[in-house]
Amino acid sequence: MRAFAIAVIATTIAVSGGCKTDDAKPAPKPPTQPAPKAPASPPPARAELVDTVLLREPTFVGATPLAKLKVIDERAHQSWCVPGSDALAIATNLATSLEAAGWQQIKTRGTSDRAATSGDADGVTLSITVGGRDATCTGLVATGVYTTQTIIVPPLEDGERIR
């Protein structure tokens, strides 16, 4: 009887393929490719900024653009070569051009070496710094930064607090 029981166990092991070991690895799964993402639409503030800048882009008498308008995130940058050597006088002339173009709350400050002017129009602020040199410019460089007054706050995650 004991020989019969050993024979049955041996046959069962042989038929079932033996004992299971940890060496057996599951078959690799085929790689899954993520679904292509749809292009993200620009945030509303960026679209608003581009539209407003294109509609309200000021023209400065005697100024030559050094770089085209470049939009980065919620800001746009542009620079001009402006004839003259007195930064405050140039900033005052730029402020006059901004006012003529319908910009409001114009502010000018600075010295003859470095000055700035700023103004608001349709929810966009344009800040221009005057001063500095460029090899292609015989006057001073004026650099403008357009920003929106809209603050984009991303949605909070569960349990996250505003700090």
Buried (B, 14 or more C-beta within 10 A) or exposed (E): EEEEEEEEEEEEEEEEEEEEEEEEEEEEEEEEEEEEEEEEEBBEBBEBBBEBBEEBBBEBEEBBEBEEBEBEEBBBBBBBBBBEEBBBBBBBBBBBBBBEBEBEEBEBEBEEEBBBBBBBBBEBBBBBBBBBEEEEBEBBBBBBBBBBEBEEEEEEEEEEEEE
